[in-house]
Amino acid sequence: MFGARELLVLLVVIAVVWAVSRWSDRLRNAGRERRPPLDRHSVDLEECPVCHTYVLHDAPRCRRRQCPRRG
């Protein structure tokens, strides 16, 4: 059977492994907590009939002659 010394050493080893595990989890998750939350709003885009790119609804006029936008 185990003696008191062996049980004490086993408990210390278990406590050290548990502490190191918690410490490594904190290090791994530290960067996630500091990041700012993502901006979740969306914008509506429209396809330009001339150049076929997607632009904001109120985007200014581009430099093409056939540009249908005002501005």
Backbone torsions as a table, in degrees:
resi	resn	phi	psi	omega
1	MET	NA	168.2	-179.1
2	PHE	-83.9	146.2	174.9
3	GLY	-91.4	176.2	-178.9
4	ALA	-64.2	-36.2	-179.2
5	ARG	-66.2	-43.3	-179.0
6	GLU	-66.6	-39.3	177.2
7	LEU	-65.0	-39.8	178.2
8	LEU	-64.7	-43.1	177.9
9	VAL	-63.3	-41.3	178.3
10	LEU	-62.3	-43.2	178.0
11	LEU	-64.3	-39.4	178.1
12	VAL	-65.1	-42.8	179.2
13	VAL	-63.1	-43.1	178.7
14	ILE	-63.2	-41.5	179.4
15	ALA	-64.6	-39.4	179.4
16	VAL	-67.4	-43.0	179.2
17	VAL	-63.1	-42.2	179.0
18	TRP	-63.3	-43.0	-179.3
19	ALA	-65.8	-42.2	178.9
20	VAL	-65.6	-37.4	178.4
21	SER	-63.6	-45.0	177.9
22	ARG	-64.5	-39.9	-179.7
23	TRP	-64.1	-43.1	-179.5
24	SER	-68.3	-34.1	176.0
25	ASP	-64.9	-39.6	178.5
26	ARG	-65.2	-40.3	178.3
27	LEU	-65.8	-40.0	-178.3
28	ARG	-67.8	-36.1	-177.8
29	ASN	-92.9	-1.6	-176.3
30	ALA	-63.9	-41.1	-179.0
31	GLY	-68.4	-31.0	-179.1
32	ARG	-70.1	-34.3	-178.1
33	GLU	-74.2	-27.8	-175.2
34	ARG	-85.4	-17.0	-178.6
35	ARG	-69.4	140.9	176.3
36	PRO	-70.7	152.8	179.2
37	PRO	-65.1	149.3	-179.6
38	LEU	-69.6	145.4	176.2
39	ASP	-81.0	112.1	-171.9
40	ARG	-96.2	7.4	180.0
41	HIS	-80.5	154.5	-178.6
42	SER	-118.6	162.7	177.6
43	VAL	-125.1	149.3	178.3
44	ASP	-90.6	127.4	178.6
45	LEU	-112.3	150.5	176.6
46	GLU	-123.8	146.7	178.7
47	GLU	-84.0	130.9	177.9
48	CYS	-74.8	128.4	-178.9
49	PRO	-71.5	-16.3	-178.3
50	VAL	-88.8	-54.4	-174.8
51	CYS	-105.8	-3.3	175.6
52	HIS	60.1	33.1	171.3
53	THR	-105.1	160.2	179.5
54	TYR	-95.5	127.4	-177.2
55	VAL	-130.2	162.3	175.3
56	LEU	-65.0	153.5	-178.8
57	HIS	-58.3	-39.9	-177.7
58	ASP	-104.8	31.3	-179.5
59	ALA	-68.9	149.4	177.8
60	PRO	-72.2	168.9	-178.4
61	ARG	-68.7	140.9	175.7
62	CYS	-87.2	-172.9	-174.9
63	ARG	-91.3	2.6	179.2
64	ARG	-78.9	146.5	-177.7
65	ARG	-69.1	-34.2	-176.3
66	GLN	-88.3	11.7	-176.6
67	CYS	-62.4	124.7	-176.8
68	PRO	-81.8	-4.4	-176.9
69	ARG	-78.0	150.4	176.4
70	ARG	-88.5	154.1	172.5
71	GLY	137.3	NA	NA
